[in-house]
Structures are given as structure tokens and as C-alpha cells.
Amino acid sequence: MQPVLTSTITCPQCGHRQTETMPTDACQFFYDCKGCGVVLRPKKGDCCVFCSYGDVPCPPVQAEGRACCGPAGARS
């Protein structure tokens, strides 16, 4: 099954929603909100901003079928 490559990030600060294309080979650690400019970082235990704030988890998580690809994006 092909992973979904887009996810809508919702900023916890201002509520702005933006649909973005996710990288397929890495986790994204930082995201600049297009609404208020705050820099989002993953929540503790999540590998990337898409897993923390997106409506679809990142492609590595989708492919591996587990909750997260590991701390700081490390994969086992």
C-alpha cells in the first residue's frame, strides 16, 4: 500500500491549518506556521511535526505500521 504523502498540520498556537507534502525518506523536526510564524517541534515521543500536529502520520510511520519511528527520528 502506498503511503499518503500529504498531511494537514494544525498549529496549536493559532489554529491555522496548512496542507503540506511530507518527505518520504526522513522525519521533519521543524515547521514554521504560515499563520503566526511559531516554529513547531515534535511533541515528546513523536518523531516529527506531522505525527504531532498533522492529520496523517509521516510516511515512515505509515510504512512501518507502528506508533512512531522512534525518538528523534531514529528507526530500528
C-alpha positions as CSV (number, residue, x, y, z in Angstrom):
1,M,0.0,0.0,0.0
2,Q,1.4,3.4,-1.0
3,P,1.7,5.9,1.9
4,V,-0.3,9.1,1.9
5,L,2.1,11.9,1.1
6,T,0.1,14.9,2.3
7,S,-0.9,15.9,5.8
8,T,-2.8,19.0,7.1
9,I,-0.9,20.5,10.0
10,T,-2.9,22.4,12.6
11,C,-1.0,24.9,14.6
12,P,-1.7,24.5,18.4
13,Q,-0.8,28.2,18.9
14,C,-3.2,29.9,16.4
15,G,-5.3,27.1,14.8
16,H,-4.0,27.8,11.3
17,R,-4.3,24.7,9.1
18,Q,-2.0,24.1,6.1
19,T,-1.7,21.0,3.9
20,E,1.9,20.1,3.2
21,T,3.7,17.4,1.3
22,M,5.7,15.1,3.6
23,P,9.2,13.9,2.9
24,T,9.3,10.1,2.2
25,D,12.8,9.4,3.4
26,A,13.1,11.4,6.6
27,C,11.3,12.9,9.6
28,Q,10.6,16.6,9.7
29,F,11.7,18.1,13.0
30,F,10.7,21.8,12.5
31,Y,7.8,23.5,10.8
32,D,7.1,27.3,10.5
33,C,3.4,28.0,10.9
34,K,2.2,30.0,8.0
35,G,-0.4,31.7,10.2
36,C,1.5,33.0,13.2
37,G,5.2,32.1,12.5
38,V,5.7,29.9,15.5
39,V,8.2,27.1,15.0
40,L,6.6,23.8,15.7
41,R,8.7,20.9,17.0
42,P,7.6,17.3,17.6
43,K,5.8,16.5,20.9
44,K,7.8,14.3,23.2
45,G,7.6,10.7,21.9
46,D,6.8,11.7,18.3
47,C,9.4,11.6,15.5
48,C,8.2,14.6,13.6
49,V,5.8,17.5,13.3
50,F,3.4,15.5,11.1
51,C,3.0,12.9,13.7
52,S,2.4,15.6,16.4
53,Y,0.2,18.1,14.5
54,G,-0.8,16.5,11.2
55,D,-4.0,14.6,10.3
56,V,-1.9,11.9,8.7
57,P,1.4,10.5,10.2
58,C,4.6,10.6,8.3
59,P,5.4,8.1,5.6
60,P,8.0,6.1,7.6
61,V,5.4,5.6,10.4
62,Q,2.7,4.6,7.8
63,A,5.1,2.1,6.2
64,E,6.3,0.6,9.5
65,G,2.8,0.4,11.0
66,R,3.8,1.4,14.4
67,A,3.1,4.5,16.6
68,C,6.3,6.3,15.8
69,C,9.6,5.7,14.0
70,G,11.4,6.4,17.3
71,P,12.9,9.2,19.3
72,A,14.5,12.0,17.2
73,G,13.6,10.2,14.0
74,A,15.7,7.1,14.7
75,R,14.4,3.9,13.1
76,S,15.2,0.5,14.4
